[in-house]
Amino acid sequence: MTTSSIEDILPLAPLQAGMMFHTWHQSAGPEVQTAQLILDLHGPLDVDALRAAAGGLLRRYPNLRAGFRERRAGAPVQVIASRPDLSWTEVAAEPGEDPDAALARHTEADQGRRFDLRRAPLIVFRLIRVDGHRHRLVVTYHHILLDGWSTSLLIRDLCALYEHGGDGSALPPPVPYRDFLGWLAAQDRPRAEDAWRAALADLDGPTLVAPADPTRAPVWPGSLPGELGPQDTAELVAFARRHDLTVNTLVQAAWALLVGQLTGRTDVTFGAAVSGRPPELAGAESMVGLLMNVVPVRVRLRRDEPLSALLDRVQHEQAHLIEHHHLGLADIQKVAGTGELFDTCVAFENFPESGELRCGPLRVEAGAADAAHYPLSLNAAAGSRLRLRLSYRPDLFPVGFVRGLLRRFTRLLTELPAAMGTRTGRLDLLGVEERHRLSTQGRNPAPVPVATLPALVEAWAARTPDAVAVRCGARRLTYGELNARANRLAHALVDRGIGPERLVALALPRGIELVTSILAVTKAGAGYLPVDPEYPRARVEQMLADADPACVVFAGSDAAPVARAAAAAAGLPRLDLHDPAVVAELAGRPDRDPTDRDRRTPLLPTHPAYVIFTSGSTGRPKGVDV
């Protein structure tokens, strides 16, 4: 970047510095700090005006044009480009393609995108056309640019710019993000450090729901929704008002009780996402940028303390720290002297209400897709219903366990008003079913039937065909759809001579196609060999040579180039799921369940399901049949 192309150089907010560190030091796995704003547009769309409006956003907000750089000496900075290119892509559903499937496919294209933080802009726009009156605009950005509060402001301005053809002169001038950075620099840092040092004094260690592992690579999280209905929400809000409490306090106290039960700790810490918009900073509520921060919440649980006293204490202790929410988490951990403090986080969202969204004649439906890097993260969104979302790492927690946690949390919130006089040590966090299962566990266990994975999935698809089986970002597959897709691919594999005692290598990223392919391979009777598309070529070549798969599966001509080249060099058959010829072939395959009449030999539970390569004692990975 030349000097003439630089408009400004700014310091980083605390959370920006943390995100920059994590992005640059975690190159493996998906980028969980990439987020998406999804706008479904209904009505006649002026594409040129929408593109001009997107460009107008970059002109209006200089911090959307930031690239992030380290310096040889001193703190890193964000460099504001004066004239960055607008990253704009237009795509359309294929003729005859299911509209929802097309929208999901194109939305996922940028999900988890890895941005080069040095190169602005770290925001891209993808317009998906379904027909003349239905479009979707997907705005994908690195979280280092924006927080959730800002997205509603961004939508408002995008619509206003659309109505004015991208001309920002008709809009009121924005409040500069640099005002917030200047306010940060003027804060009394020693005083904030003293406040956090006192708040975390005598803490005997972190509160962790998962074993600490600094080498653990990020994975795309699972997510479960929940909510309190309108009546329960209204009763909770009224209860909070009667006792001069905030709903955020109720959420934090309930989470502390749940995490305390999970970890066995009575001195609980967890993270809280705070808005970072100080009331004394003029215009803070209308600023676009990353103002939020993550700070620790410490809750000491005393078994003989009434719930009413716990709630009052939590609110009082957190209110005392609000003016110090600007201090970065790394700095807080440093003054606490404990290092890592927590691995769960709570975000209570109370963003500005957008009401019915319109862009001129267009009706707009807004949504979002993002991820969290903590093992467990809870989002609670205020409104007529208290909407909940519990995100989790699926490599650490099975979905059934997380579903149980969400049920416990929801039940605890609804029961708080009736439990004010109950001592916290006597609060029952388990439901009737959970308590019954625990009390009867191990007594006369029922025999577990012997069955293959395909048979189990097929039985479930027959019972609940419309239940969601796989969810990846905005895409969903029901059990019926998953089973049918896997059946078509399984028949194609069987006709290629693939069956029991053979292996199929899957060089696919995590997602719906990987799940479908795993099921298809096992339906054909074969075992699957997972090949990470990011593995170095030497490792892929060794895996393919040792496993000798009958076929290597890809998805796209540009996907997994290392694995594709290694398979070609080994002379292995290759199957590209995105090849038009393969797509046409699969469309003509039957969607019925394959049987032993179709397979080369009967499928037995004892046949290998997959091969996994582990690090051997000699340092050379070894394949293990499972």
C-alpha positions as CSV (number, residue, x, y, z in Angstrom):
1,M,0.0,0.0,0.0
2,T,1.4,3.4,-1.0
3,T,1.3,6.5,1.1
4,S,-1.1,8.1,-1.3
5,S,-3.6,5.3,-0.8
6,I,-3.6,5.6,3.0
7,E,-6.3,7.8,4.5
8,D,-5.6,7.3,8.1
9,I,-3.7,5.1,10.7
10,L,-5.5,4.2,13.9
11,P,-4.8,2.2,17.0
12,L,-6.7,-1.0,17.8
13,A,-9.5,-1.5,20.3
14,P,-8.8,-4.2,22.9
15,L,-11.0,-6.8,21.3
16,Q,-9.5,-6.0,17.8
17,A,-6.0,-6.8,19.2
18,G,-7.2,-10.1,20.5
19,M,-8.9,-11.1,17.3
20,M,-5.8,-10.1,15.3
21,F,-3.7,-12.3,17.5
22,H,-5.9,-15.3,17.2
23,T,-6.4,-15.0,13.4
24,W,-2.7,-14.8,12.8
25,H,-1.8,-17.6,15.1
26,Q,-4.5,-20.1,14.1
27,S,-4.1,-21.0,10.5
28,A,-5.6,-24.5,10.8
29,G,-9.4,-25.2,10.8
30,P,-12.2,-22.8,9.9
31,E,-12.0,-19.1,10.6
32,V,-14.6,-18.8,13.4
33,Q,-14.2,-15.0,13.5
34,T,-15.8,-14.6,10.1
35,A,-19.4,-13.5,10.3
36,Q,-22.3,-13.0,7.8
37,L,-25.1,-10.5,7.6
38,I,-27.9,-12.1,5.4
39,L,-30.5,-9.9,3.8
40,D,-33.4,-11.6,1.9
41,L,-34.8,-9.0,-0.6
42,H,-38.4,-9.4,-1.8
43,G,-39.6,-7.2,-4.7
44,P,-38.2,-5.6,-7.9
45,L,-34.5,-5.0,-7.3
46,D,-32.3,-2.3,-8.8
47,V,-29.0,-4.2,-8.8
48,D,-26.9,-1.2,-9.8
49,A,-28.4,0.9,-7.0
50,L,-27.7,-1.9,-4.5
51,R,-24.1,-2.2,-5.6
52,A,-23.7,1.6,-5.4
53,A,-25.2,1.4,-1.8
54,A,-22.6,-1.2,-0.8
55,G,-19.9,1.1,-2.2
56,G,-21.5,4.0,-0.3
57,L,-21.1,2.1,3.0
58,L,-17.3,1.8,2.4
59,R,-17.1,5.5,1.7
60,R,-19.3,6.5,4.7
61,Y,-17.4,4.4,7.3
62,P,-13.6,4.6,7.0
63,N,-13.1,1.8,9.5
64,L,-14.7,-0.6,7.1
65,R,-11.7,0.0,4.8
66,A,-9.2,-1.0,7.5
67,G,-6.4,-3.4,7.1
68,F,-4.4,-4.6,10.1
69,R,-0.7,-4.6,10.4
70,E,2.0,-5.2,12.9
71,R,4.9,-2.7,13.4
72,R,8.5,-3.4,14.0
73,A,8.1,-1.6,17.3
74,G,5.0,-0.7,19.2
75,A,1.4,-1.8,19.1
76,P,-0.2,-3.0,15.9
77,V,-2.3,-0.5,13.9
78,Q,-5.3,-0.4,11.5
79,V,-4.5,1.3,8.2
80,I,-7.5,3.0,6.5
81,A,-7.3,2.6,2.8
82,S,-8.6,5.7,0.8
83,R,-9.9,3.8,-2.2
84,P,-10.3,0.1,-1.7
85,D,-11.9,-2.0,-4.4
86,L,-15.5,-3.1,-3.6
87,S,-15.6,-6.9,-3.5
88,W,-18.9,-7.6,-5.2
89,T,-20.1,-10.9,-6.7
90,E,-23.3,-11.7,-8.5
91,V,-24.5,-15.3,-8.8
92,A,-27.8,-17.0,-9.6
93,A,-29.7,-20.2,-8.9
94,E,-29.2,-22.9,-11.6
95,P,-32.3,-23.5,-13.9
96,G,-34.6,-25.9,-12.1
97,E,-32.6,-25.8,-8.8
98,D,-34.5,-25.7,-5.6
99,P,-34.5,-22.0,-4.6
100,D,-33.7,-22.6,-0.9
101,A,-30.9,-25.0,-1.8
102,A,-29.4,-22.5,-4.1
103,L,-29.6,-19.7,-1.5
104,A,-28.0,-22.0,1.1
105,R,-25.2,-23.2,-1.3
106,H,-24.2,-19.7,-2.3
107,T,-24.5,-18.3,1.2
108,E,-22.1,-21.0,2.4
109,A,-19.6,-20.2,-0.2
110,D,-18.1,-17.4,1.9
111,Q,-18.8,-18.9,5.3
112,G,-15.7,-19.3,7.4
113,R,-13.7,-17.3,4.8
114,R,-10.2,-16.6,5.7
115,F,-9.4,-12.9,5.2
116,D,-5.8,-11.6,4.9
117,L,-6.0,-9.0,7.7
118,R,-3.4,-6.9,6.0
119,R,-5.5,-6.4,2.8
120,A,-8.6,-4.1,3.0
121,P,-11.5,-4.4,2.7
122,L,-12.2,-7.3,5.1
123,I,-15.8,-7.3,3.9
124,V,-17.3,-8.8,0.8
125,F,-20.8,-8.7,-0.8
126,R,-22.4,-11.5,-2.7
127,L,-25.8,-11.0,-4.4
128,I,-27.7,-14.2,-5.1
129,R,-30.5,-14.0,-7.7
130,V,-33.4,-16.5,-7.4
131,D,-35.8,-14.7,-9.8
132,G,-36.8,-11.2,-10.6
133,H,-38.5,-10.6,-7.3
134,R,-36.3,-12.6,-4.9
135,H,-32.7,-12.0,-4.1
136,R,-30.3,-12.4,-1.2
137,L,-27.5,-10.1,-0.3
138,V,-24.8,-11.9,1.8
139,V,-22.4,-9.5,3.6
140,T,-19.4,-11.5,4.8
141,Y,-16.9,-9.8,7.1
142,H,-14.2,-10.4,9.6
143,H,-15.6,-9.7,13.1
144,I,-12.6,-7.4,13.7
145,L,-14.6,-4.7,11.8
146,L,-18.1,-4.9,13.3
147,D,-20.0,-6.0,16.4
148,G,-23.6,-7.2,16.4
149,W,-25.0,-3.8,17.4
150,S,-23.4,-2.2,14.3
151,T,-25.1,-4.6,11.9
152,S,-28.6,-3.1,12.5
153,L,-27.1,0.3,11.8
154,L,-25.4,-1.0,8.7
155,I,-28.7,-2.3,7.4
156,R,-30.4,1.0,8.0
157,D,-27.7,2.9,6.1
158,L,-27.6,0.4,3.3
159,C,-31.3,0.9,2.7
160,A,-31.0,4.7,2.9
161,L,-28.1,4.6,0.4
162,Y,-30.1,2.3,-1.9
163,E,-32.9,4.8,-2.1
164,H,-30.4,7.5,-3.0
165,G,-28.4,5.6,-5.5
166,G,-25.4,5.2,-3.2
167,D,-25.2,9.0,-2.6
168,G,-24.3,9.5,1.1
169,S,-24.7,13.2,1.0
170,A,-28.5,12.9,1.8
171,L,-27.7,11.0,5.0
172,P,-26.7,12.7,8.3
173,P,-23.0,12.5,8.9
174,P,-21.8,9.4,10.8
175,V,-20.2,9.5,14.2
176,P,-16.5,8.5,13.5
177,Y,-15.2,5.3,15.0
178,R,-12.0,7.2,15.7
179,D,-14.0,9.1,18.4
180,F,-14.4,5.8,20.3
181,L,-10.7,5.0,19.9
182,G,-9.8,8.5,21.3
183,W,-12.2,8.0,24.2
184,L,-10.4,4.7,25.0
185,A,-7.0,6.3,25.0
186,A,-8.3,8.9,27.5
187,Q,-9.5,6.4,30.1
188,D,-7.8,6.0,33.5
189,R,-6.0,2.7,32.9
190,P,-4.4,2.3,36.3
191,R,-7.8,2.9,38.0
192,A,-9.4,0.2,35.8
193,E,-6.6,-2.2,36.5
194,D,-7.0,-1.7,40.3
195,A,-10.8,-2.3,40.0
196,W,-10.2,-5.6,38.1
197,R,-7.4,-6.6,40.5
198,A,-9.8,-6.2,43.4
199,A,-12.7,-7.9,41.6
200,L,-10.6,-11.0,40.9
201,A,-8.6,-11.1,44.1
202,D,-8.0,-14.5,45.7
203,L,-9.4,-16.3,42.6
204,D,-8.0,-19.8,42.9
205,G,-8.0,-20.7,39.2
206,P,-9.9,-20.6,36.0
207,T,-13.4,-22.1,35.4
208,L,-13.1,-24.5,32.6
209,V,-15.8,-26.8,31.2
210,A,-13.3,-28.5,28.9
211,P,-9.7,-29.6,29.4
212,A,-7.3,-26.8,28.7
213,D,-5.5,-27.4,25.3
214,P,-3.7,-24.4,23.7
215,T,-3.0,-26.5,20.6
216,R,-6.6,-27.3,20.0
217,A,-7.6,-26.1,16.5
218,P,-10.9,-24.3,16.0
219,V,-13.8,-26.1,14.6
220,W,-17.1,-24.8,13.2
221,P,-19.4,-24.9,16.2
222,G,-22.8,-26.6,16.6
223,S,-25.7,-24.5,17.7
224,L,-29.0,-25.2,19.4
225,P,-31.9,-22.6,19.6
226,G,-34.2,-22.2,22.5
227,E,-36.6,-19.5,23.9
228,L,-38.9,-18.4,26.6
229,G,-42.4,-18.0,25.2
230,P,-44.2,-14.6,25.4
231,Q,-45.9,-15.3,28.7
232,D,-42.7,-16.6,30.4
233,T,-40.7,-13.7,29.0
234,A,-43.2,-11.2,30.2
235,E,-43.3,-12.7,33.7
236,L,-39.5,-12.7,33.9
237,V,-39.3,-9.1,32.8
238,A,-41.9,-8.1,35.3
239,F,-40.1,-10.0,38.0
240,A,-36.9,-8.3,37.2
241,R,-38.5,-4.8,37.4
242,R,-40.2,-5.6,40.7
243,H,-36.9,-6.4,42.3
244,D,-34.8,-3.7,40.5
245,L,-32.9,-6.2,38.6
246,T,-32.0,-6.5,34.9
247,V,-32.8,-9.5,32.8
248,N,-29.1,-9.6,32.0
249,T,-28.4,-10.2,35.7
250,L,-30.9,-13.1,35.8
251,V,-29.2,-14.6,32.7
252,Q,-25.7,-14.3,34.2
253,A,-26.7,-15.7,37.6
254,A,-28.5,-18.6,36.0
255,W,-25.4,-19.3,33.8
256,A,-23.2,-19.1,36.9
257,L,-25.3,-21.7,38.7
258,L,-25.3,-24.0,35.6
259,V,-21.5,-23.7,35.1
260,G,-21.0,-24.2,38.8
261,Q,-22.9,-27.5,38.6
262,L,-20.9,-28.6,35.5
263,T,-17.5,-27.9,37.0
264,G,-18.1,-28.4,40.7
265,R,-16.8,-25.0,41.5
266,T,-18.3,-22.5,43.9
267,D,-16.1,-19.6,42.6
268,V,-17.2,-19.3,39.0
269,T,-15.9,-17.1,36.2
270,F,-17.2,-16.8,32.7
271,G,-16.9,-14.3,29.9
272,A,-19.5,-11.7,29.1
273,A,-19.8,-9.8,25.8
274,V,-20.5,-6.2,26.7
275,S,-21.6,-3.4,24.3
276,G,-18.6,-1.1,25.0
277,R,-20.8,1.9,24.2
278,P,-20.3,4.3,27.1
279,P,-23.2,6.7,27.6
280,E,-20.8,9.6,28.2
281,L,-19.4,9.3,24.6
282,A,-21.7,11.3,22.3
283,G,-23.1,9.3,19.5
284,A,-21.8,6.0,20.8
285,E,-25.1,4.3,20.2
286,S,-25.0,5.1,16.5
287,M,-21.3,4.2,15.8
288,V,-20.5,1.5,13.4
289,G,-17.4,-0.6,14.3
290,L,-16.1,-3.0,16.9
291,L,-16.9,-1.3,20.2
292,M,-17.9,-4.5,22.2
293,N,-15.5,-6.2,24.6
294,V,-15.4,-9.5,26.5
295,V,-14.8,-9.2,30.2
296,P,-14.8,-11.7,33.0
297,V,-17.8,-12.2,35.3
298,R,-17.0,-13.7,38.7
299,V,-19.8,-15.2,40.8
300,R,-19.1,-16.7,44.2
301,L,-21.8,-19.3,44.9
302,R,-22.7,-19.7,48.6
303,R,-25.0,-22.7,49.3
304,D,-26.7,-21.1,52.3
305,E,-27.4,-17.8,50.5
306,P,-31.0,-17.2,49.3
307,L,-31.3,-16.7,45.6
308,S,-32.6,-13.2,46.2
309,A,-29.3,-12.2,47.8
310,L,-27.3,-13.9,45.0
311,L,-29.1,-11.9,42.4
312,D,-28.7,-8.6,44.3
313,R,-25.0,-9.3,44.8
314,V,-24.3,-10.2,41.1
315,Q,-26.0,-7.0,39.9
316,H,-24.2,-4.8,42.4
317,E,-20.8,-6.3,41.7
318,Q,-21.2,-6.0,37.9
319,A,-22.6,-2.5,38.1
320,H,-19.4,-1.5,40.0
321,L,-17.3,-2.7,37.1
322,I,-19.3,-1.2,34.2
323,E,-17.1,1.9,33.9
324,H,-14.0,-0.4,33.6
325,H,-15.4,-2.6,30.7
326,H,-13.0,-0.8,28.3
327,L,-9.9,-2.7,29.6
328,G,-8.9,-5.6,27.3
329,L,-9.2,-9.2,28.4
330,A,-5.5,-9.9,28.1
331,D,-4.8,-6.9,30.4
332,I,-7.4,-8.0,32.9
333,Q,-5.9,-11.5,33.0
334,K,-2.5,-10.0,33.5
335,V,-3.5,-8.0,36.5
336,A,-5.4,-11.0,37.9
337,G,-2.2,-13.0,37.7
338,T,-4.1,-16.2,36.7
339,G,-3.8,-16.4,32.9
340,E,-6.8,-18.0,31.3
341,L,-9.9,-17.2,33.4
342,F,-12.8,-19.1,31.6
343,D,-13.8,-21.0,28.5
344,T,-17.5,-20.2,28.4
345,C,-19.1,-16.9,27.4
346,V,-22.5,-15.2,27.6
347,A,-23.8,-12.5,25.4
348,F,-27.0,-10.6,26.3
349,E,-28.1,-8.8,23.1
350,N,-30.3,-5.8,23.4
351,F,-29.7,-4.2,20.0
352,P,-31.8,-1.4,18.6
353,E,-35.1,-2.7,17.2
354,S,-35.2,-2.5,13.4
355,G,-39.0,-2.9,13.0
356,E,-40.2,-3.8,9.6
357,L,-37.3,-3.4,7.2
358,R,-37.8,-1.8,3.8
359,C,-35.4,-0.6,1.1
360,G,-37.7,1.5,-1.1
361,P,-40.2,-1.0,-2.6
362,L,-38.2,-4.0,-1.2
363,R,-39.3,-5.9,1.8
364,V,-36.2,-7.0,3.7
365,E,-35.7,-10.0,6.0
366,A,-32.5,-9.9,8.0
367,G,-30.5,-12.7,9.5
368,A,-27.0,-13.5,10.6
369,A,-24.5,-16.4,10.7
370,D,-21.5,-16.3,13.0
371,A,-19.6,-18.6,15.3
372,A,-17.9,-18.6,18.7
373,H,-14.5,-20.1,19.6
374,Y,-15.3,-21.0,23.2
375,P,-16.3,-24.6,24.0
376,L,-19.7,-23.2,25.2
377,S,-21.3,-19.9,24.4
378,L,-24.7,-18.6,25.2
379,N,-26.5,-15.8,23.4
380,A,-29.7,-14.4,24.9
381,A,-31.6,-11.8,22.8
382,A,-34.2,-9.6,24.4
383,G,-37.7,-9.1,22.8
384,S,-41.3,-10.3,23.2
385,R,-39.6,-13.7,23.5
386,L,-36.3,-14.2,25.2
387,R,-34.5,-16.1,22.4
388,L,-31.6,-18.3,23.3
389,R,-28.8,-19.9,21.3
390,L,-26.3,-22.3,22.8
391,S,-23.2,-22.8,20.7
392,Y,-20.8,-25.6,21.4
393,R,-17.7,-27.4,20.0
394,P,-19.0,-30.7,18.7
395,D,-15.6,-32.3,19.1
396,L,-15.9,-31.7,22.9
397,F,-19.7,-32.1,23.6
398,P,-22.3,-34.4,22.1
399,V,-25.4,-32.7,21.0
400,G,-27.6,-34.6,23.5
401,F,-25.5,-33.3,26.4
402,V,-25.8,-29.7,25.1
403,R,-29.5,-30.1,24.5
404,G,-29.8,-31.1,28.2
405,L,-27.9,-28.1,29.3
406,L,-30.1,-25.8,27.3
407,R,-33.2,-27.4,28.9
408,R,-31.8,-26.9,32.4
409,F,-30.9,-23.3,31.7
410,T,-34.3,-22.5,30.3
411,R,-36.1,-24.2,33.1
412,L,-34.0,-22.4,35.7
413,L,-34.9,-19.0,34.2
414,T,-38.6,-19.7,34.2
415,E,-38.4,-20.9,37.8
416,L,-36.4,-18.0,39.2
417,P,-39.5,-15.9,40.2
418,A,-40.8,-18.6,42.4
419,A,-37.4,-19.5,44.0
420,M,-36.3,-16.1,45.5
421,G,-36.4,-17.4,49.0
422,T,-34.7,-20.7,48.2
423,R,-31.1,-21.2,49.2
424,T,-28.9,-21.6,46.1
425,G,-27.6,-25.0,47.4
426,R,-31.1,-26.4,47.3
427,L,-32.0,-25.3,43.8
428,D,-32.8,-28.3,41.7
429,L,-31.2,-27.8,38.2
430,L,-32.2,-31.3,37.0
431,G,-35.6,-32.0,35.4
432,V,-37.8,-34.9,36.4
433,E,-36.7,-37.0,33.4
434,E,-33.0,-36.3,34.0
435,R,-33.3,-37.2,37.7
436,H,-35.2,-40.4,36.9
437,R,-32.7,-41.4,34.4
438,L,-29.8,-40.9,36.8
439,S,-31.6,-42.7,39.6
440,T,-32.2,-45.8,37.4
441,Q,-29.0,-45.7,35.4
442,G,-27.3,-49.1,35.5
443,R,-30.3,-51.0,36.7
444,N,-31.3,-53.8,34.4
445,P,-29.9,-52.1,31.3
446,A,-31.8,-53.0,28.1
447,P,-29.8,-54.9,25.5
448,V,-28.3,-52.8,22.8
449,P,-29.4,-54.1,19.3
450,V,-26.7,-54.9,16.8
451,A,-27.1,-52.8,13.7
452,T,-25.1,-51.0,11.0
453,L,-24.9,-47.2,10.8
454,P,-27.0,-47.2,7.5
455,A,-29.7,-49.3,9.1
456,L,-30.0,-46.9,12.1
457,V,-30.2,-43.8,9.9
458,E,-32.7,-45.5,7.5
459,A,-34.9,-46.4,10.4
460,W,-34.8,-42.9,11.8
461,A,-35.5,-41.4,8.3
462,A,-38.5,-43.6,8.0
463,R,-39.8,-42.5,11.4
464,T,-39.0,-38.8,11.2
465,P,-38.4,-37.9,7.6
466,D,-39.0,-34.1,8.2
467,A,-36.8,-33.8,11.2
468,V,-33.6,-31.8,10.7
469,A,-30.6,-34.2,10.4
470,V,-27.8,-31.9,9.4
471,R,-27.3,-28.2,9.8
472,C,-24.4,-26.3,8.4
473,G,-24.6,-22.5,8.5
474,A,-27.8,-21.6,6.6
475,R,-28.2,-25.0,5.0
476,R,-30.3,-27.8,6.5
477,L,-31.1,-31.3,5.4
478,T,-33.9,-33.4,6.9
479,Y,-33.4,-37.1,7.6
480,G,-35.5,-37.8,4.5
481,E,-33.4,-35.6,2.3
482,L,-30.1,-36.8,3.7
483,N,-31.1,-40.5,3.3
484,A,-32.2,-39.9,-0.3
485,R,-29.0,-38.0,-1.3
486,A,-26.8,-40.6,0.4
487,N,-28.7,-43.4,-1.4
488,R,-28.1,-42.0,-4.8
489,L,-24.4,-41.6,-4.2
490,A,-24.2,-45.1,-2.6
491,H,-25.7,-46.7,-5.7
492,A,-23.1,-44.8,-7.8
493,L,-20.3,-46.2,-5.6
494,V,-21.7,-49.8,-5.7
495,D,-21.8,-49.6,-9.6
496,R,-18.1,-48.7,-9.4
497,G,-17.4,-52.0,-7.6
498,I,-17.1,-50.4,-4.2
499,G,-18.4,-52.4,-1.2
500,P,-17.4,-54.1,2.1
501,E,-13.7,-54.4,2.8
502,R,-12.9,-51.5,0.5
503,L,-12.2,-47.9,1.4
504,V,-13.2,-44.5,-0.1
505,A,-11.1,-41.5,0.6
506,L,-13.1,-38.3,1.3
507,A,-11.1,-35.1,0.7
508,L,-14.0,-32.9,1.7
509,P,-14.2,-30.0,4.2
510,R,-16.6,-30.2,7.1
511,G,-20.2,-29.7,5.9
512,I,-23.3,-31.3,4.5
513,E,-21.5,-32.9,1.6
514,L,-19.0,-34.6,4.0
515,V,-21.9,-36.0,6.1
516,T,-23.8,-37.2,3.1
517,S,-20.7,-38.9,1.6
518,I,-19.8,-40.7,4.9
519,L,-23.3,-42.1,5.0
520,A,-23.2,-43.0,1.3
521,V,-19.9,-44.9,1.7
522,T,-21.2,-46.9,4.6
523,K,-24.5,-47.6,2.7
524,A,-22.3,-49.0,-0.1
525,G,-20.7,-51.2,2.5
526,A,-17.3,-49.6,2.4
527,G,-15.3,-47.8,5.0
528,Y,-14.3,-44.1,4.6
529,L,-10.9,-42.5,5.0
530,P,-11.1,-38.8,6.0
531,V,-8.5,-36.7,4.3
532,D,-8.2,-33.1,5.5
533,P,-7.9,-30.9,2.4
534,E,-5.4,-28.8,4.3
535,Y,-3.0,-31.6,5.0
536,P,0.5,-31.3,3.3
537,R,1.0,-33.4,0.2
538,A,3.6,-35.8,1.8
539,R,1.1,-36.8,4.4
540,V,-1.8,-37.2,1.9
541,E,0.4,-39.3,-0.3
542,Q,1.4,-41.6,2.6
543,M,-2.2,-42.0,3.7
544,L,-3.4,-42.9,0.2
545,A,-0.5,-45.3,-0.4
546,D,-1.1,-47.1,2.9
547,A,-4.9,-47.2,2.7
548,D,-5.2,-47.9,-1.1
549,P,-8.7,-46.5,-1.4
550,A,-10.9,-47.6,-4.3
551,C,-11.9,-44.0,-5.0
552,V,-11.1,-40.5,-3.9
553,V,-14.1,-38.1,-3.5
554,F,-13.8,-34.3,-4.0
555,A,-16.3,-31.4,-4.3
556,G,-15.3,-28.9,-7.0
557,S,-12.6,-28.5,-9.6
558,D,-10.6,-26.1,-7.4
559,A,-11.2,-28.0,-4.1
560,A,-8.5,-29.9,-2.2
561,P,-5.8,-29.3,-4.8
562,V,-3.2,-31.2,-2.8
563,A,-5.3,-34.3,-2.3
564,R,-6.4,-34.1,-5.9
565,A,-2.8,-34.0,-7.2
566,A,-1.8,-36.8,-4.9
567,A,-4.7,-39.0,-6.0
568,A,-3.8,-38.3,-9.7
569,A,-0.2,-39.2,-9.1
570,A,-1.2,-42.5,-7.5
571,G,-3.5,-43.3,-10.4
572,L,-6.5,-43.6,-8.1
573,P,-10.1,-43.2,-9.4
574,R,-11.5,-39.8,-8.6
575,L,-15.1,-38.6,-8.2
576,D,-16.0,-34.9,-8.2
577,L,-19.4,-34.3,-6.7
578,H,-19.6,-30.9,-8.5
579,D,-18.8,-32.3,-11.9
580,P,-21.9,-31.7,-14.1
581,A,-21.6,-35.3,-15.4
582,V,-21.6,-36.7,-11.9
583,V,-24.4,-34.4,-10.8
584,A,-26.5,-35.6,-13.8
585,E,-25.6,-39.2,-13.0
586,L,-26.6,-38.9,-9.3
587,A,-29.9,-37.2,-10.3
588,G,-30.7,-40.4,-12.3
589,R,-29.8,-42.8,-9.5
590,P,-32.5,-44.4,-7.4
591,D,-33.1,-42.8,-3.9
592,R,-34.2,-46.1,-2.3
593,D,-32.1,-47.7,0.4
594,P,-29.4,-50.1,-1.0
595,T,-29.7,-53.7,0.1
596,D,-27.4,-56.7,0.1
597,R,-28.8,-57.5,-3.3
598,D,-27.2,-54.3,-4.6
599,R,-23.9,-54.7,-2.8
600,R,-21.0,-56.8,-3.9
601,T,-21.2,-58.8,-0.6
602,P,-23.6,-58.6,2.4
603,L,-22.8,-55.8,4.8
604,L,-22.1,-56.8,8.4
605,P,-21.6,-54.8,11.6
606,T,-18.1,-56.2,11.8
607,H,-17.0,-54.7,8.5
608,P,-14.6,-51.6,8.8
609,A,-16.6,-48.4,9.1
610,Y,-13.6,-46.0,8.6
611,V,-9.8,-45.8,8.8
612,I,-8.2,-43.1,11.0
613,F,-4.5,-42.2,10.9
614,T,-2.9,-41.6,14.3
615,S,0.6,-40.5,15.1
616,G,2.6,-43.7,15.5
617,S,5.3,-44.3,18.1
618,T,7.9,-43.9,15.3
619,G,6.5,-40.5,14.2
620,R,5.0,-42.0,11.0
621,P,1.2,-41.9,11.1
622,K,-0.5,-45.3,11.1
623,G,-3.9,-46.2,9.8
624,V,-6.3,-47.9,12.2
625,D,-9.4,-49.8,11.1
626,V,-12.5,-49.0,13.2
